[in-house]
Amino acid sequence: MYELVEFLVKKLVGDDGDFIVETREGDDTTDIVIEISKNDIGKVIGKQGRIAKAIRTIVKSASSKSGVKYNVVISEKE
């Protein structure tokens, strides 16, 4: 799932975009954290969060067969 999210973000911000995608495993869910620069965060969130919602929907759909629940978290890179 990590590779899928990284691919989607790279296509949105371009190859020179400043972002990090990492996974954090919890008890019953796995968080996929996208840390992205202030300049590019709007490209990933989109108007009214539509792109972010689409990314979450794609991840949820792709992970339905694996039985693992994924959460996509988008945050500004420090």
mmCIF file of the N, C-alpha and C atoms, coordinates in Angstrom:
data_MODEL
# 
_entry.id   MODEL 
# 
loop_
_atom_site.group_PDB 
_atom_site.id 
_atom_site.type_symbol 
_atom_site.label_atom_id 
_atom_site.label_alt_id 
_atom_site.label_comp_id 
_atom_site.label_asym_id 
_atom_site.label_entity_id 
_atom_site.label_seq_id 
_atom_site.pdbx_PDB_ins_code 
_atom_site.Cartn_x 
_atom_site.Cartn_y 
_atom_site.Cartn_z 
_atom_site.occupancy 
_atom_site.B_iso_or_equiv 
_atom_site.pdbx_formal_charge 
_atom_site.auth_seq_id 
_atom_site.auth_comp_id 
_atom_site.auth_asym_id 
_atom_site.auth_atom_id 
_atom_site.pdbx_PDB_model_num 
ATOM 1   N N  . MET A 1 1  ? 0.822   -1.189 0.000  1.00 0.00 ? 1  MET A N  1 
ATOM 2   C CA . MET A 1 1  ? 0.000   0.000  0.000  1.00 0.00 ? 1  MET A CA 1 
ATOM 3   C C  . MET A 1 1  ? 0.867   1.254  0.000  1.00 0.00 ? 1  MET A C  1 
ATOM 4   N N  . TYR A 1 2  ? 2.010   1.143  0.664  1.00 0.00 ? 2  TYR A N  1 
ATOM 5   C CA . TYR A 1 2  ? 2.972   2.244  0.707  1.00 0.00 ? 2  TYR A CA 1 
ATOM 6   C C  . TYR A 1 2  ? 3.343   2.690  -0.706 1.00 0.00 ? 2  TYR A C  1 
ATOM 7   N N  . GLU A 1 3  ? 3.632   1.727  -1.566 1.00 0.00 ? 3  GLU A N  1 
ATOM 8   C CA . GLU A 1 3  ? 4.052   2.035  -2.931 1.00 0.00 ? 3  GLU A CA 1 
ATOM 9   C C  . GLU A 1 3  ? 2.940   2.728  -3.716 1.00 0.00 ? 3  GLU A C  1 
ATOM 10  N N  . LEU A 1 4  ? 1.709   2.307  -3.498 1.00 0.00 ? 4  LEU A N  1 
ATOM 11  C CA . LEU A 1 4  ? 0.567   2.910  -4.179 1.00 0.00 ? 4  LEU A CA 1 
ATOM 12  C C  . LEU A 1 4  ? 0.417   4.381  -3.797 1.00 0.00 ? 4  LEU A C  1 
ATOM 13  N N  . VAL A 1 5  ? 0.478   4.678  -2.509 1.00 0.00 ? 5  VAL A N  1 
ATOM 14  C CA . VAL A 1 5  ? 0.335   6.060  -2.044 1.00 0.00 ? 5  VAL A CA 1 
ATOM 15  C C  . VAL A 1 5  ? 1.502   6.907  -2.533 1.00 0.00 ? 5  VAL A C  1 
ATOM 16  N N  . GLU A 1 6  ? 2.706   6.362  -2.477 1.00 0.00 ? 6  GLU A N  1 
ATOM 17  C CA . GLU A 1 6  ? 3.876   7.100  -2.954 1.00 0.00 ? 6  GLU A CA 1 
ATOM 18  C C  . GLU A 1 6  ? 3.741   7.414  -4.448 1.00 0.00 ? 6  GLU A C  1 
ATOM 19  N N  . PHE A 1 7  ? 3.264   6.464  -5.228 1.00 0.00 ? 7  PHE A N  1 
ATOM 20  C CA . PHE A 1 7  ? 3.050   6.669  -6.660 1.00 0.00 ? 7  PHE A CA 1 
ATOM 21  C C  . PHE A 1 7  ? 2.036   7.788  -6.909 1.00 0.00 ? 7  PHE A C  1 
ATOM 22  N N  . LEU A 1 8  ? 0.913   7.753  -6.201 1.00 0.00 ? 8  LEU A N  1 
ATOM 23  C CA . LEU A 1 8  ? -0.129  8.765  -6.383 1.00 0.00 ? 8  LEU A CA 1 
ATOM 24  C C  . LEU A 1 8  ? 0.369   10.162 -6.022 1.00 0.00 ? 8  LEU A C  1 
ATOM 25  N N  . VAL A 1 9  ? 1.065   10.277 -4.898 1.00 0.00 ? 9  VAL A N  1 
ATOM 26  C CA . VAL A 1 9  ? 1.563   11.587 -4.464 1.00 0.00 ? 9  VAL A CA 1 
ATOM 27  C C  . VAL A 1 9  ? 2.615   12.101 -5.436 1.00 0.00 ? 9  VAL A C  1 
ATOM 28  N N  . LYS A 1 10 ? 3.482   11.211 -5.907 1.00 0.00 ? 10 LYS A N  1 
ATOM 29  C CA . LYS A 1 10 ? 4.515   11.626 -6.855 1.00 0.00 ? 10 LYS A CA 1 
ATOM 30  C C  . LYS A 1 10 ? 3.892   12.154 -8.146 1.00 0.00 ? 10 LYS A C  1 
ATOM 31  N N  . LYS A 1 11 ? 2.818   11.534 -8.598 1.00 0.00 ? 11 LYS A N  1 
ATOM 32  C CA . LYS A 1 11 ? 2.136   12.006 -9.806 1.00 0.00 ? 11 LYS A CA 1 
ATOM 33  C C  . LYS A 1 11 ? 1.458   13.358 -9.577 1.00 0.00 ? 11 LYS A C  1 
ATOM 34  N N  . LEU A 1 12 ? 0.994   13.604 -8.374 1.00 0.00 ? 12 LEU A N  1 
ATOM 35  C CA . LEU A 1 12 ? 0.325   14.870 -8.074 1.00 0.00 ? 12 LEU A CA 1 
ATOM 36  C C  . LEU A 1 12 ? 1.296   16.038 -7.938 1.00 0.00 ? 12 LEU A C  1 
ATOM 37  N N  . VAL A 1 13 ? 2.416   15.824 -7.246 1.00 0.00 ? 13 VAL A N  1 
ATOM 38  C CA . VAL A 1 13 ? 3.338   16.937 -6.974 1.00 0.00 ? 13 VAL A CA 1 
ATOM 39  C C  . VAL A 1 13 ? 4.522   16.974 -7.929 1.00 0.00 ? 13 VAL A C  1 
ATOM 40  N N  . GLY A 1 14 ? 4.735   15.933 -8.691 1.00 0.00 ? 14 GLY A N  1 
ATOM 41  C CA . GLY A 1 14 ? 5.870   15.885 -9.609 1.00 0.00 ? 14 GLY A CA 1 
ATOM 42  C C  . GLY A 1 14 ? 7.061   15.204 -8.964 1.00 0.00 ? 14 GLY A C  1 
ATOM 43  N N  . ASP A 1 15 ? 8.035   14.879 -9.787 1.00 0.00 ? 15 ASP A N  1 
ATOM 44  C CA . ASP A 1 15 ? 9.216   14.162 -9.300 1.00 0.00 ? 15 ASP A CA 1 
ATOM 45  C C  . ASP A 1 15 ? 10.072  14.999 -8.365 1.00 0.00 ? 15 ASP A C  1 
ATOM 46  N N  . ASP A 1 16 ? 10.019  16.315 -8.497 1.00 0.00 ? 16 ASP A N  1 
ATOM 47  C CA . ASP A 1 16 ? 10.850  17.172 -7.655 1.00 0.00 ? 16 ASP A CA 1 
ATOM 48  C C  . ASP A 1 16 ? 10.121  17.642 -6.399 1.00 0.00 ? 16 ASP A C  1 
ATOM 49  N N  . GLY A 1 17 ? 8.951   17.102 -6.120 1.00 0.00 ? 17 GLY A N  1 
ATOM 50  C CA . GLY A 1 17 ? 8.181   17.474 -4.930 1.00 0.00 ? 17 GLY A CA 1 
ATOM 51  C C  . GLY A 1 17 ? 8.872   17.006 -3.658 1.00 0.00 ? 17 GLY A C  1 
ATOM 52  N N  . ASP A 1 18 ? 8.692   17.770 -2.594 1.00 0.00 ? 18 ASP A N  1 
ATOM 53  C CA . ASP A 1 18 ? 9.322   17.473 -1.310 1.00 0.00 ? 18 ASP A CA 1 
ATOM 54  C C  . ASP A 1 18 ? 8.294   16.799 -0.402 1.00 0.00 ? 18 ASP A C  1 
ATOM 55  N N  . PHE A 1 19 ? 8.350   15.463 -0.324 1.00 0.00 ? 19 PHE A N  1 
ATOM 56  C CA . PHE A 1 19 ? 7.408   14.729 0.516  1.00 0.00 ? 19 PHE A CA 1 
ATOM 57  C C  . PHE A 1 19 ? 8.034   13.430 1.010  1.00 0.00 ? 19 PHE A C  1 
ATOM 58  N N  . ILE A 1 20 ? 7.453   12.910 2.082  1.00 0.00 ? 20 ILE A N  1 
ATOM 59  C CA . ILE A 1 20 ? 7.869   11.633 2.656  1.00 0.00 ? 20 ILE A CA 1 
ATOM 60  C C  . ILE A 1 20 ? 6.605   10.817 2.907  1.00 0.00 ? 20 ILE A C  1 
ATOM 61  N N  . VAL A 1 21 ? 6.635   9.553  2.532  1.00 0.00 ? 21 VAL A N  1 
ATOM 62  C CA . VAL A 1 21 ? 5.534   8.640  2.826  1.00 0.00 ? 21 VAL A CA 1 
ATOM 63  C C  . VAL A 1 21 ? 6.091   7.550  3.727  1.00 0.00 ? 21 VAL A C  1 
ATOM 64  N N  . GLU A 1 22 ? 5.449   7.352  4.873  1.00 0.00 ? 22 GLU A N  1 
ATOM 65  C CA . GLU A 1 22 ? 5.899   6.302  5.785  1.00 0.00 ? 22 GLU A CA 1 
ATOM 66  C C  . GLU A 1 22 ? 4.688   5.602  6.388  1.00 0.00 ? 22 GLU A C  1 
ATOM 67  N N  . THR A 1 23 ? 4.909   4.397  6.890  1.00 0.00 ? 23 THR A N  1 
ATOM 68  C CA . THR A 1 23 ? 3.829   3.633  7.513  1.00 0.00 ? 23 THR A CA 1 
ATOM 69  C C  . THR A 1 23 ? 4.104   3.494  9.000  1.00 0.00 ? 23 THR A C  1 
ATOM 70  N N  . ARG A 1 24 ? 3.035   3.531  9.762  1.00 0.00 ? 24 ARG A N  1 
ATOM 71  C CA . ARG A 1 24 ? 3.107   3.336  11.214 1.00 0.00 ? 24 ARG A CA 1 
ATOM 72  C C  . ARG A 1 24 ? 2.048   2.310  11.587 1.00 0.00 ? 24 ARG A C  1 
ATOM 73  N N  . GLU A 1 25 ? 2.494   1.184  12.109 1.00 0.00 ? 25 GLU A N  1 
ATOM 74  C CA . GLU A 1 25 ? 1.564   0.108  12.435 1.00 0.00 ? 25 GLU A CA 1 
ATOM 75  C C  . GLU A 1 25 ? 1.058   0.254  13.858 1.00 0.00 ? 25 GLU A C  1 
ATOM 76  N N  . GLY A 1 26 ? -0.255  0.111  13.999 1.00 0.00 ? 26 GLY A N  1 
ATOM 77  C CA . GLY A 1 26 ? -0.900  0.148  15.304 1.00 0.00 ? 26 GLY A CA 1 
ATOM 78  C C  . GLY A 1 26 ? -1.428  -1.230 15.656 1.00 0.00 ? 26 GLY A C  1 
ATOM 79  N N  . ASP A 1 27 ? -2.339  -1.275 16.615 1.00 0.00 ? 27 ASP A N  1 
ATOM 80  C CA . ASP A 1 27 ? -2.893  -2.557 17.045 1.00 0.00 ? 27 ASP A CA 1 
ATOM 81  C C  . ASP A 1 27 ? -3.732  -3.219 15.953 1.00 0.00 ? 27 ASP A C  1 
ATOM 82  N N  . ASP A 1 28 ? -4.711  -2.489 15.441 1.00 0.00 ? 28 ASP A N  1 
ATOM 83  C CA . ASP A 1 28 ? -5.581  -3.082 14.430 1.00 0.00 ? 28 ASP A CA 1 
ATOM 84  C C  . ASP A 1 28 ? -5.626  -2.297 13.124 1.00 0.00 ? 28 ASP A C  1 
ATOM 85  N N  . THR A 1 29 ? -4.880  -1.196 13.046 1.00 0.00 ? 29 THR A N  1 
ATOM 86  C CA . THR A 1 29 ? -4.824  -0.405 11.817 1.00 0.00 ? 29 THR A CA 1 
ATOM 87  C C  . THR A 1 29 ? -3.386  -0.036 11.498 1.00 0.00 ? 29 THR A C  1 
ATOM 88  N N  . THR A 1 30 ? -3.162  0.320  10.265 1.00 0.00 ? 30 THR A N  1 
ATOM 89  C CA . THR A 1 30 ? -1.867  0.819  9.825  1.00 0.00 ? 30 THR A CA 1 
ATOM 90  C C  . THR A 1 30 ? -2.078  2.206  9.251  1.00 0.00 ? 30 THR A C  1 
ATOM 91  N N  . ASP A 1 31 ? -1.322  3.174  9.761  1.00 0.00 ? 31 ASP A N  1 
ATOM 92  C CA . ASP A 1 31 ? -1.407  4.541  9.263  1.00 0.00 ? 31 ASP A CA 1 
ATOM 93  C C  . ASP A 1 31 ? -0.376  4.747  8.168  1.00 0.00 ? 31 ASP A C  1 
ATOM 94  N N  . ILE A 1 32 ? -0.803  5.305  7.062  1.00 0.00 ? 32 ILE A N  1 
ATOM 95  C CA . ILE A 1 32 ? 0.106   5.727  6.007  1.00 0.00 ? 32 ILE A CA 1 
ATOM 96  C C  . ILE A 1 32 ? 0.182   7.241  6.110  1.00 0.00 ? 32 ILE A C  1 
ATOM 97  N N  . VAL A 1 33 ? 1.337   7.739  6.520  1.00 0.00 ? 33 VAL A N  1 
ATOM 98  C CA . VAL A 1 33 ? 1.511   9.164  6.785  1.00 0.00 ? 33 VAL A CA 1 
ATOM 99  C C  . VAL A 1 33 ? 2.220   9.807  5.603  1.00 0.00 ? 33 VAL A C  1 
ATOM 100 N N  . ILE A 1 34 ? 1.604   10.858 5.072  1.00 0.00 ? 34 ILE A N  1 
ATOM 101 C CA . ILE A 1 34 ? 2.197   11.646 3.993  1.00 0.00 ? 34 ILE A CA 1 
ATOM 102 C C  . ILE A 1 34 ? 2.615   12.973 4.601  1.00 0.00 ? 34 ILE A C  1 
ATOM 103 N N  . GLU A 1 35 ? 3.916   13.194 4.701  1.00 0.00 ? 35 GLU A N  1 
ATOM 104 C CA . GLU A 1 35 ? 4.434   14.485 5.158  1.00 0.00 ? 35 GLU A CA 1 
ATOM 105 C C  . GLU A 1 35 ? 4.889   15.234 3.919  1.00 0.00 ? 35 GLU A C  1 
ATOM 106 N N  . ILE A 1 36 ? 4.296   16.394 3.694  1.00 0.00 ? 36 ILE A N  1 
ATOM 107 C CA . ILE A 1 36 ? 4.526   17.110 2.446  1.00 0.00 ? 36 ILE A CA 1 
ATOM 108 C C  . ILE A 1 36 ? 4.807   18.574 2.733  1.00 0.00 ? 36 ILE A C  1 
ATOM 109 N N  . SER A 1 37 ? 5.606   19.194 1.875  1.00 0.00 ? 37 SER A N  1 
ATOM 110 C CA . SER A 1 37 ? 5.982   20.593 2.082  1.00 0.00 ? 37 SER A CA 1 
ATOM 111 C C  . SER A 1 37 ? 4.772   21.508 1.956  1.00 0.00 ? 37 SER A C  1 
ATOM 112 N N  . LYS A 1 38 ? 4.903   22.673 2.543  1.00 0.00 ? 38 LYS A N  1 
ATOM 113 C CA . LYS A 1 38 ? 3.812   23.649 2.550  1.00 0.00 ? 38 LYS A CA 1 
ATOM 114 C C  . LYS A 1 38 ? 3.422   24.063 1.133  1.00 0.00 ? 38 LYS A C  1 
ATOM 115 N N  . ASN A 1 39 ? 4.394   24.115 0.236  1.00 0.00 ? 39 ASN A N  1 
ATOM 116 C CA . ASN A 1 39 ? 4.127   24.529 -1.143 1.00 0.00 ? 39 ASN A CA 1 
ATOM 117 C C  . ASN A 1 39 ? 3.283   23.512 -1.913 1.00 0.00 ? 39 ASN A C  1 
ATOM 118 N N  . ASP A 1 40 ? 3.414   22.234 -1.573 1.00 0.00 ? 40 ASP A N  1 
ATOM 119 C CA . ASP A 1 40 ? 2.753   21.177 -2.338 1.00 0.00 ? 40 ASP A CA 1 
ATOM 120 C C  . ASP A 1 40 ? 1.534   20.568 -1.650 1.00 0.00 ? 40 ASP A C  1 
ATOM 121 N N  . ILE A 1 41 ? 1.266   20.949 -0.416 1.00 0.00 ? 41 ILE A N  1 
ATOM 122 C CA . ILE A 1 41 ? 0.189   20.289 0.334  1.00 0.00 ? 41 ILE A CA 1 
ATOM 123 C C  . ILE A 1 41 ? -1.183  20.510 -0.306 1.00 0.00 ? 41 ILE A C  1 
ATOM 124 N N  . GLY A 1 42 ? -1.380  21.660 -0.925 1.00 0.00 ? 42 GLY A N  1 
ATOM 125 C CA . GLY A 1 42 ? -2.650  21.938 -1.592 1.00 0.00 ? 42 GLY A CA 1 
ATOM 126 C C  . GLY A 1 42 ? -2.915  21.019 -2.772 1.00 0.00 ? 42 GLY A C  1 
ATOM 127 N N  . LYS A 1 43 ? -1.855  20.576 -3.429 1.00 0.00 ? 43 LYS A N  1 
ATOM 128 C CA . LYS A 1 43 ? -2.008  19.666 -4.569 1.00 0.00 ? 43 LYS A CA 1 
ATOM 129 C C  . LYS A 1 43 ? -2.500  18.293 -4.124 1.00 0.00 ? 43 LYS A C  1 
ATOM 130 N N  . VAL A 1 44 ? -2.139  17.901 -2.907 1.00 0.00 ? 44 VAL A N  1 
ATOM 131 C CA . VAL A 1 44 ? -2.527  16.587 -2.402 1.00 0.00 ? 44 VAL A CA 1 
ATOM 132 C C  . VAL A 1 44 ? -3.903  16.636 -1.735 1.00 0.00 ? 44 VAL A C  1 
ATOM 133 N N  . ILE A 1 45 ? -4.232  17.749 -1.098 1.00 0.00 ? 45 ILE A N  1 
ATOM 134 C CA . ILE A 1 45 ? -5.536  17.863 -0.444 1.00 0.00 ? 45 ILE A CA 1 
ATOM 135 C C  . ILE A 1 45 ? -6.620  18.209 -1.456 1.00 0.00 ? 45 ILE A C  1 
ATOM 136 N N  . GLY A 1 46 ? -6.357  19.158 -2.336 1.00 0.00 ? 46 GLY A N  1 
ATOM 137 C CA . GLY A 1 46 ? -7.328  19.538 -3.356 1.00 0.00 ? 46 GLY A CA 1 
ATOM 138 C C  . GLY A 1 46 ? -8.418  20.448 -2.815 1.00 0.00 ? 46 GLY A C  1 
ATOM 139 N N  . LYS A 1 47 ? -9.257  20.920 -3.714 1.00 0.00 ? 47 LYS A N  1 
ATOM 140 C CA . LYS A 1 47 ? -10.363 21.795 -3.311 1.00 0.00 ? 47 LYS A CA 1 
ATOM 141 C C  . LYS A 1 47 ? -11.356 21.005 -2.470 1.00 0.00 ? 47 LYS A C  1 
ATOM 142 N N  . GLN A 1 48 ? -11.644 21.539 -1.309 1.00 0.00 ? 48 GLN A N  1 
ATOM 143 C CA . GLN A 1 48 ? -12.569 20.934 -0.349 1.00 0.00 ? 48 GLN A CA 1 
ATOM 144 C C  . GLN A 1 48 ? -12.190 19.495 -0.006 1.00 0.00 ? 48 GLN A C  1 
ATOM 145 N N  . GLY A 1 49 ? -10.906 19.156 -0.129 1.00 0.00 ? 49 GLY A N  1 
ATOM 146 C CA . GLY A 1 49 ? -10.423 17.838 0.263  1.00 0.00 ? 49 GLY A CA 1 
ATOM 147 C C  . GLY A 1 49 ? -10.781 16.716 -0.685 1.00 0.00 ? 49 GLY A C  1 
ATOM 148 N N  . ARG A 1 50 ? -11.128 17.050 -1.904 1.00 0.00 ? 50 ARG A N  1 
ATOM 149 C CA . ARG A 1 50 ? -11.577 16.021 -2.850 1.00 0.00 ? 50 ARG A CA 1 
ATOM 150 C C  . ARG A 1 50 ? -10.470 15.050 -3.235 1.00 0.00 ? 50 ARG A C  1 
ATOM 151 N N  . ILE A 1 51 ? -9.264  15.548 -3.455 1.00 0.00 ? 51 ILE A N  1 
ATOM 152 C CA . ILE A 1 51 ? -8.163  14.656 -3.846 1.00 0.00 ? 51 ILE A CA 1 
ATOM 153 C C  . ILE A 1 51 ? -7.768  13.771 -2.670 1.00 0.00 ? 51 ILE A C  1 
ATOM 154 N N  . ALA A 1 52 ? -7.718  14.345 -1.466 1.00 0.00 ? 52 ALA A N  1 
ATOM 155 C CA . ALA A 1 52 ? -7.401  13.556 -0.276 1.00 0.00 ? 52 ALA A CA 1 
ATOM 156 C C  . ALA A 1 52 ? -8.440  12.455 -0.073 1.00 0.00 ? 52 ALA A C  1 
ATOM 157 N N  . LYS A 1 53 ? -9.695  12.777 -0.280 1.00 0.00 ? 53 LYS A N  1 
ATOM 158 C CA . LYS A 1 53 ? -10.763 11.784 -0.147 1.00 0.00 ? 53 LYS A CA 1 
ATOM 159 C C  . LYS A 1 53 ? -10.613 10.692 -1.201 1.00 0.00 ? 53 LYS A C  1 
ATOM 160 N N  . ALA A 1 54 ? -10.232 11.077 -2.411 1.00 0.00 ? 54 ALA A N  1 
ATOM 161 C CA . ALA A 1 54 ? -10.031 10.096 -3.480 1.00 0.00 ? 54 ALA A CA 1 
ATOM 162 C C  . ALA A 1 54 ? -8.875  9.156  -3.151 1.00 0.00 ? 54 ALA A C  1 
ATOM 163 N N  . ILE A 1 55 ? -7.789  9.697  -2.603 1.00 0.00 ? 55 ILE A N  1 
ATOM 164 C CA . ILE A 1 55 ? -6.650  8.857  -2.207 1.00 0.00 ? 55 ILE A CA 1 
ATOM 165 C C  . ILE A 1 55 ? -7.089  7.865  -1.138 1.00 0.00 ? 55 ILE A C  1 
ATOM 166 N N  . ARG A 1 56 ? -7.838  8.336  -0.152 1.00 0.00 ? 56 ARG A N  1 
ATOM 167 C CA . ARG A 1 56 ? -8.321  7.449  0.917  1.00 0.00 ? 56 ARG A CA 1 
ATOM 168 C C  . ARG A 1 56 ? -9.247  6.364  0.362  1.00 0.00 ? 56 ARG A C  1 
ATOM 169 N N  . THR A 1 57 ? -10.082 6.721  -0.598 1.00 0.00 ? 57 THR A N  1 
ATOM 170 C CA . THR A 1 57 ? -10.994 5.753  -1.209 1.00 0.00 ? 57 THR A CA 1 
ATOM 171 C C  . THR A 1 57 ? -10.226 4.689  -1.989 1.00 0.00 ? 57 THR A C  1 
ATOM 172 N N  . ILE A 1 58 ? -9.212  5.103  -2.723 1.00 0.00 ? 58 ILE A N  1 
ATOM 173 C CA . ILE A 1 58 ? -8.387  4.152  -3.483 1.00 0.00 ? 58 ILE A CA 1 
ATOM 174 C C  . ILE A 1 58 ? -7.679  3.189  -2.540 1.00 0.00 ? 58 ILE A C  1 
ATOM 175 N N  . VAL A 1 59 ? -7.109  3.704  -1.457 1.00 0.00 ? 59 VAL A N  1 
ATOM 176 C CA . VAL A 1 59 ? -6.404  2.854  -0.489 1.00 0.00 ? 59 VAL A CA 1 
ATOM 177 C C  . VAL A 1 59 ? -7.383  1.887  0.173  1.00 0.00 ? 59 VAL A C  1 
ATOM 178 N N  . LYS A 1 60 ? -8.547  2.375  0.547  1.00 0.00 ? 60 LYS A N  1 
ATOM 179 C CA . LYS A 1 60 ? -9.553  1.512  1.178  1.00 0.00 ? 60 LYS A CA 1 
ATOM 180 C C  . LYS A 1 60 ? -9.983  0.405  0.223  1.00 0.00 ? 60 LYS A C  1 
ATOM 181 N N  . SER A 1 61 ? -10.189 0.751  -1.025 1.00 0.00 ? 61 SER A N  1 
ATOM 182 C CA . SER A 1 61 ? -10.599 -0.226 -2.026 1.00 0.00 ? 61 SER A CA 1 
ATOM 183 C C  . SER A 1 61 ? -9.504  -1.258 -2.286 1.00 0.00 ? 61 SER A C  1 
ATOM 184 N N  . ALA A 1 62 ? -8.273  -0.791 -2.410 1.00 0.00 ? 62 ALA A N  1 
ATOM 185 C CA . ALA A 1 62 ? -7.153  -1.696 -2.699 1.00 0.00 ? 62 ALA A CA 1 
ATOM 186 C C  . ALA A 1 62 ? -6.838  -2.609 -1.516 1.00 0.00 ? 62 ALA A C  1 
ATOM 187 N N  . SER A 1 63 ? -7.128  -2.165 -0.306 1.00 0.00 ? 63 SER A N  1 
ATOM 188 C CA . SER A 1 63 ? -6.785  -2.961 0.869  1.00 0.00 ? 63 SER A CA 1 
ATOM 189 C C  . SER A 1 63 ? -7.918  -3.869 1.326  1.00 0.00 ? 63 SER A C  1 
ATOM 190 N N  . SER A 1 64 ? -9.052  -3.826 0.668  1.00 0.00 ? 64 SER A N  1 
ATOM 191 C CA . SER A 1 64 ? -10.200 -4.612 1.120  1.00 0.00 ? 64 SER A CA 1 
ATOM 192 C C  . SER A 1 64 ? -9.931  -6.117 1.091  1.00 0.00 ? 64 SER A C  1 
ATOM 193 N N  . LYS A 1 65 ? -9.130  -6.574 0.166  1.00 0.00 ? 65 LYS A N  1 
ATOM 194 C CA . LYS A 1 65 ? -8.831  -8.002 0.067  1.00 0.00 ? 65 LYS A CA 1 
ATOM 195 C C  . LYS A 1 65 ? -7.779  -8.451 1.077  1.00 0.00 ? 65 LYS A C  1 
ATOM 196 N N  . SER A 1 66 ? -6.930  -7.532 1.532  1.00 0.00 ? 66 SER A N  1 
ATOM 197 C CA . SER A 1 66 ? -5.843  -7.916 2.429  1.00 0.00 ? 66 SER A CA 1 
ATOM 198 C C  . SER A 1 66 ? -6.304  -8.104 3.868  1.00 0.00 ? 66 SER A C  1 
ATOM 199 N N  . GLY A 1 67 ? -7.431  -7.499 4.238  1.00 0.00 ? 67 GLY A N  1 
ATOM 200 C CA . GLY A 1 67 ? -7.925  -7.640 5.602  1.00 0.00 ? 67 GLY A CA 1 
ATOM 201 C C  . GLY A 1 67 ? -7.290  -6.681 6.588  1.00 0.00 ? 67 GLY A C  1 
ATOM 202 N N  . VAL A 1 68 ? -6.388  -5.836 6.129  1.00 0.00 ? 68 VAL A N  1 
ATOM 203 C CA . VAL A 1 68 ? -5.736  -4.844 6.981  1.00 0.00 ? 68 VAL A CA 1 
ATOM 204 C C  . VAL A 1 68 ? -6.412  -3.504 6.745  1.00 0.00 ? 68 VAL A C  1 
ATOM 205 N N  . LYS A 1 69 ? -6.699  -2.779 7.825  1.00 0.00 ? 69 LYS A N  1 
ATOM 206 C CA . LYS A 1 69 ? -7.331  -1.465 7.698  1.00 0.00 ? 69 LYS A CA 1 
ATOM 207 C C  . LYS A 1 69 ? -6.245  -0.394 7.663  1.00 0.00 ? 69 LYS A C  1 
ATOM 208 N N  . TYR A 1 70 ? -6.303  0.458  6.650  1.00 0.00 ? 70 TYR A N  1 
ATOM 209 C CA . TYR A 1 70 ? -5.330  1.532  6.478  1.00 0.00 ? 70 TYR A CA 1 
ATOM 210 C C  . TYR A 1 70 ? -6.001  2.883  6.670  1.00 0.00 ? 70 TYR A C  1 
ATOM 211 N N  . ASN A 1 71 ? -5.299  3.790  7.330  1.00 0.00 ? 71 ASN A N  1 
ATOM 212 C CA . ASN A 1 71 ? -5.706  5.187  7.451  1.00 0.00 ? 71 ASN A CA 1 
ATOM 213 C C  . ASN A 1 71 ? -4.664  6.031  6.741  1.00 0.00 ? 71 ASN A C  1 
ATOM 214 N N  . VAL A 1 72 ? -5.106  6.986  5.948  1.00 0.00 ? 72 VAL A N  1 
ATOM 215 C CA . VAL A 1 72 ? -4.187  7.895  5.269  1.00 0.00 ? 72 VAL A CA 1 
ATOM 216 C C  . VAL A 1 72 ? -4.211  9.216  6.017  1.00 0.00 ? 72 VAL A C  1 
ATOM 217 N N  . VAL A 1 73 ? -3.030  9.643  6.480  1.00 0.00 ? 73 VAL A N  1 
ATOM 218 C CA . VAL A 1 73 ? -2.886  10.884 7.236  1.00 0.00 ? 73 VAL A CA 1 
ATOM 219 C C  . VAL A 1 73 ? -1.997  11.824 6.431  1.00 0.00 ? 73 VAL A C  1 
ATOM 220 N N  . ILE A 1 74 ? -2.469  13.047 6.213  1.00 0.00 ? 74 ILE A N  1 
ATOM 221 C CA . ILE A 1 74 ? -1.704  14.044 5.467  1.00 0.00 ? 74 ILE A CA 1 
ATOM 222 C C  . ILE A 1 74 ? -1.312  15.152 6.427  1.00 0.00 ? 74 ILE A C  1 
ATOM 223 N N  . SER A 1 75 ? -0.011  15.426 6.506  1.00 0.00 ? 75 SER A N  1 
ATOM 224 C CA . SER A 1 75 ? 0.453   16.481 7.400  1.00 0.00 ? 75 SER A CA 1 
ATOM 225 C C  . SER A 1 75 ? 1.521   17.315 6.716  1.00 0.00 ? 75 SER A C  1 
ATOM 226 N N  . GLU A 1 76 ? 1.688   18.526 7.232  1.00 0.00 ? 76 GLU A N  1 
ATOM 227 C CA . GLU A 1 76 ? 2.685   19.440 6.686  1.00 0.00 ? 76 GLU A CA 1 
ATOM 228 C C  . GLU A 1 76 ? 4.062   19.065 7.219  1.00 0.00 ? 76 GLU A C  1 
ATOM 229 N N  . LYS A 1 77 ? 5.022   19.038 6.326  1.00 0.00 ? 77 LYS A N  1 
ATOM 230 C CA . LYS A 1 77 ? 6.396   18.700 6.684  1.00 0.00 ? 77 LYS A CA 1 
ATOM 231 C C  . LYS A 1 77 ? 7.027   19.852 7.447  1.00 0.00 ? 77 LYS A C  1 
ATOM 232 N N  . GLU A 1 78 ? 7.713   19.527 8.510  1.00 0.00 ? 78 GLU A N  1 
ATOM 233 C CA . GLU A 1 78 ? 8.354   20.563 9.337  1.00 0.00 ? 78 GLU A CA 1 
ATOM 234 C C  . GLU A 1 78 ? 9.726   20.914 8.844  1.00 0.00 ? 78 GLU A C  1 
# 
